[in-house]
Amino acid sequence: MAHSTNSHANSLAKPLAGILVVTLEHAVAAPFVSSRLADAGARVIKIERPGTGDFSRDYDHVVHGESAYFVWLNRGKESLVLDIKNQDDFAVLESMLSRADVFVQNLAPGAMERLGHGSAQLREKYPQLITCDITGYGDDGPYHKAKAYDLLIQCESGLASLTGTPDAPGRVGISVCDIATGMTAHAAIVEALVERSRTGKGGGVSVSMFDTMADWMAVPLMHFDYAGRTTPRVGLSHTVICPYGAFACADGSLIVIAVQNQDEWQSFCKYVFNDTTITDDPRFKTNSDRLENRTTLNSMIDAVFATKPRDVLLKILDEARIARGAVNEIDDLASHPQLDRIEIASPTGPVSFPAPPIRRSGESLALGPSPAFGEHTKSIKKEFS
């Protein structure tokens, strides 16, 4: 399903209509935040550095010559080129901030403070302002000045130690730390807007990539803290549930199954093994038993799956009410019947990607275009001079 996108009138009914967001952002985490604010109807003015702009513009050139990351994360924004070290350009920034509701920045640690315009100073000057600082490791601590990129945080937080196969750790194949940090910062900003609606005063929020991923790593960390156990890498299996993982069908395709409780296990034995007596086998009676004898059980499942093609197994699993899914490639996602796409305009042509996951009742889905570099500089400078 595809949605059309150009509907300025539609944005007037969105929840953040009338909110002005100013950003000094680049790469992924901060642009993710502001793209979601723009989706919700906020006006987002993105400040880009002279010459190169947001360096994510040059990550790749696969979308009509533009970067996939950039067009995805900068829809619905206005692009303003400013040199914030220049007095006249900084005066434009000051004018925008005096009217802004939200200011988002993910510059190098201390960069805004060195200019004399850190978030705390800005809030003193503009009490209505909500500031959001996105960092790698936070505002203090031994790592606070360290450079932080997605892969580095995946490794530092221990996430890579859980990802991959038993032979070696692996990187999650998307910028999961950046995206998770952006999601967290988005929630923090919306919370601050709600608080301001009660108090009339802005506030400051800060979100670090390391803190975000440490929070996501809470369960394996507690397994280590309280049970002295490290979480093994198990590929497409599960560390504490069995059977749960990928199995090959007779036609070579893979199906992932998940058996979460005893009722499902009994159903699995009845429909897949066609043998209810397996439920009484002491090796498999409980989930703990099945985990201890995972290799044997997986071999038994492999033997059954190897005799049937995927379409037959899917019917059996559905009849048994067992959760299942295909192990898809990207080309499978591109043609997936459940994939909801949206199309936006860009300077070089229309761009299609997955529609945002938030659906609001009574609102048709529409997103603004991805801007050309400095496309709105002249008009914004005139507006805020």
JODA-V796157 format. One record per helix or strand. SS is the DSSP state (@ for helix, = for strand). FROM is the first residue (numbers start at 0). TO is the last residue. If there is no record, write none. Layout:
# JODA-V796157
ss:from:to
SS:FROM:TO
SS:FROM:TO
This chain:
# JODA-V796157
ss:from:to
=:1:2
@:7:10
=:19:23
@:28:38
=:42:47
@:54:57
=:62:62
=:65:65
@:67:72
=:74:74
=:76:80
@:86:98
=:101:104
@:110:113
@:118:124
=:129:134
@:149:155
@:158:161
=:163:164
=:167:168
@:175:198
=:203:207
@:208:215
@:217:226
=:243:247
=:253:257
@:261:272
@:275:279
@:286:291
@:293:304
@:309:318
=:322:325
@:329:333
=:340:343
=:350:353
=:369:369
@:376:383
